[in-house]
Amino acid sequence: LPAMDGLNGSVVSEFVLLGLSGSWETNVTLTLTFSLLYLGIILGNLFIVFLVIVDSHLHSPMYFLLANLSFNDVGLSSTTVPRMISDLLKEHRVISFQSCMIQTCFIHAMGGTELVLLITMAFDRYAAICKPLHYLTIMSPKTCVLLIVMSWVMGVIHAMSQFTFVINLPFCGPNEIDSFCCDFPRIIQLACSDAVKFEFVVTANSGLLTTGTFFLLLLSYVFILVTVWKRSSGDLSKALGTLSAHITVVVLFFTPCIFIYLWPFPTSSVDKYMFIVDFAITPALNPVIYTLRNKDIKLAIQRLSKRGHHDRFCRLVYC
Ligand SMILES: *[C@@H]1O[C@H](CO)[C@@H](O)[C@H](O)[C@H]1NC(C)=O
C-alpha cells in the first residue's frame, strides 16, 4: 500500500513543475531576464509607494489607491516569479503539496485583491469626473481605508472559497504540472475523480469573476467618457489622458486572466505564458504606465530630486 500523507488520504505529497524548459543557455538567459524584470518590479512599484507617502501633493484618494495597487503588485509577482527564477536552473523542480496549495492561495488572494482595487480605482475616477462637487465626501479618508480593507477581505474570500473545494480532492498521481506555478485548474486536472465537477467550480468562480469584472470596468470607463463628452461638447482629450492609463492596465491584467480561467480545460500551454504576462510583465509595466503620462507624478519626482540636491548642498555647507 502506498504511504498516505495524512491529507485526506491523498497519496501524492509533491508535484513536479515542468515550467519553462529549454537548453542550458536559454535557461540562463531567462534567469537573467526575469531577475532584472523582478528587480524592476520591486524598485518601480516601491518607488511609487515611497513617492505617494513622502510627497504631500500626492495625498489624494487616487494616489493612495495607486500606491496600494503598486504594493499589491509586488506581492502578486512575489508569489511566482522568485520560485520560477530559482526553478529555471534546477534539474528537478519539485514542490511539496503544502507549498503548492499555499502558492495557489496567495496567487488568488493577491489576484482577487488586485481585481477589487482596479474596480475601486474605476469608482474613484467616476466620482472625480462625474461627481466633482461631491468627490471629497464620496472618497473620504474613511471610505478609502474601508475600500482598501474590503479589497483584501474579498481577495482572501475568493481564494478560500476555491481552496475549500480543492483541498478535499483525492490525488493519486500523476503529479506533473505543465506550468511554472501551481494554480487551481492545473491542480484539479490531476485529481483522481470528480474533477470535472470541480473544474466547473473554478471556471465559475475565477472565470466568470474575471470576465464579469473586465466588462464591468470597460463599461464604467465608457460611461465616464460619455459623461465627459456630453458635458464638454465633444472634448475628450483631458479625460482620455487620465483614463488611458487605467484602461491600459485593466486590459493588460484581465486578458491573460480570462484566457487562463475561462478555458475550462487547460490543455494548451498558452496559459503558462499568460501567467508570465500577469506576474512579470504587467507588474513591471504598471509603474511605467502610471508615471509616463502623469503630470502630478512627474512633478513629484522633480520635487524629490530638487530636495535631494538641496540636502546634498546643505551637507556641504553645514546648514
Ligand atoms: C493605502 O491606502 C491607505 C488609505 O488611503 C493609505 O493610508 C496607505 O498609505 C496606502 N498604502 C500604501 C502601501 O500605499
PDBQT file of the ligand as one rigid body, heavy atoms in Angstrom, charges set to zero:
ROOT
HETATM    1  C1  LIG A 401      -3.186  52.505   1.007  1.00  0.00    +0.000 C 
HETATM    2  O1  LIG A 401      -4.217  53.453   1.184  1.00  0.00    +0.000 OA
HETATM    3  C2  LIG A 401      -4.336  53.947   2.501  1.00  0.00    +0.000 C 
HETATM    4  C3  LIG A 401      -5.622  54.723   2.668  1.00  0.00    +0.000 C 
HETATM    5  O2  LIG A 401      -5.922  55.562   1.629  1.00  0.00    +0.000 OA
HETATM    6  C4  LIG A 401      -3.102  54.760   2.805  1.00  0.00    +0.000 C 
HETATM    7  O3  LIG A 401      -3.189  55.343   4.080  1.00  0.00    +0.000 OA
HETATM    8  C5  LIG A 401      -1.889  53.843   2.707  1.00  0.00    +0.000 C 
HETATM    9  O4  LIG A 401      -0.713  54.577   2.889  1.00  0.00    +0.000 OA
HETATM   10  C6  LIG A 401      -1.836  53.118   1.382  1.00  0.00    +0.000 C 
HETATM   11  N1  LIG A 401      -0.843  52.054   1.442  1.00  0.00    +0.000 N 
HETATM   12  C7  LIG A 401       0.241  52.029   0.694  1.00  0.00    +0.000 C 
HETATM   13  C8  LIG A 401       1.156  50.881   0.838  1.00  0.00    +0.000 C 
HETATM   14  O5  LIG A 401       0.497  52.885  -0.108  1.00  0.00    +0.000 OA
ENDROOT
TORSDOF 0
